[in-house]
């Protein structure tokens, strides 16, 4: 990275505020941004009012994500009027997706950088401030950039994210990711293991989630995703490993064998479905059928009996008939997911569907189908969680409960959230990152309630 050669700005100008929208990978990328600018003397501040530089790291997966950023930029306009020297930048997938069109909207934006261009931040900010450039847009996609040499430290208590690869080569017809994040490229196993070790040893992290648009596609010098997991298990002392997201069409059974054998490899898989209709899946270019998906799901559950499974589902995709939607409902009934992220289809620029398939399902129909789907999945989640009452689980404490300072929020290996009282004589802070054994005493669709048995490893009565 080239150092800044200009005269050092005033301290206020070196204050940085980053606001993140969208997925876990964006959270990780915001950490990269802070790392890059931290090397140039920038300090993060908690509010945009305190910042000389305001950065919005954005998402483009749905129209609602764009609308949030448009509204936020409008709300930030008063800061630009009050202090014209404030620099406002839009980063990430929305910048990549919209390009120069964003400048024509009359919003307070000085520059835009795509996800592969964050190393340009120091130069761009310097040139904006010096008046050398204005309205800068850098959105070149890279075939090699992985930021593997940077340490973003995206830590939340005892948890951390680690991006293992960037981009996607699947080109599903509805998805903008290959156009905003480029083609697949993987980090070295060595760099990932080193980052996990640093998180454990320097930040006290207990659990890492490995991130990729399709982790099944991880490849580096003849090593695959399962080899990466083995290396992390062998060469680090991390207590828990999770990952997201895989793709159903090339999910390796070898990964489930490792999950069944290794307690540190959490027994949860997020397995995106998108639709329960083979015809819709073909229009989506998903490369599997309804039957393929259900066969894989049965195999996974046979190999890991306590497996937690979540999914993504889109309703109202191009040409979806009532009968095709009913196929999705019937698959959800059969699959019995622990939870699901459910959305109505939102047309995205650049995609195959936008160019070639009419968005012909009326919005009221999309909303009605989404409501029906949510109702079915909520019922299933409630029933599955109710079946767990009376069972005992080891849970990792992630923090306080949002509703009560006297309760803790924890999670099982299968990704179930469990709320239980702070142990007598303990503080919530002292419990953070510790593993306890709890018995489940109550449930809802979203959470379980429990009572403490004892910390894992403590002497039994």
Helices and strands as residue ranges (DSSP letters): G 11-14, E 15-20, H 24-38, E 43-44, G 48-50, E 53-58, H 63-82, E 87-92, H 93-98, G 99-105, E 111-113, G 118-120, H 121-130, E 136-138, E 155-156, E 159-163, E 165-166, H 177-181, E 185-186, H 189-203, E 207-211, G 215-217, E 219-220, E 223-224, H 225-235, E 240-244, G 248-250, H 253-261, E 268-270, H 278-284, H 290-303, E 308-315, H 322-335, E 339-344, H 352-356, H 363-386, E 392-400, E 407-411, E 417-421, H 428-431, E 435-443, E 448-455
